[in-house]
Amino acid sequence: MNTIIVIAQLVLSVLLIGLVLLQERSSGAGGLFGGTEGGSYQTRRGLERIIFWATIVVAVLFAGLAVVSLAFPRL
């Protein structure tokens, strides 16, 4: 059972990395260091909203598996 949790964590971690990299917040290099371009508020729509929520769900699943793995090391 423990190997299933480890494999699931590996898959979720790769998926989480991909989802985070897909999120585009700004097009300039200044966005990498916290810079803003225009400073206007923009709502998420369409695919951007789906990627945003999928990132949250995958992160929660990953964290949950990490807690289960720590709480029950011999499963």
Buried (B, 14 or more C-beta within 10 A) or exposed (E): EEEEBEEBBEEBBEBBEEBEEEEEEEEEEEEEEEEEEEEEEEEEEEEBEEBEEBBEEBBEBBEEBBEBBEEEEEE
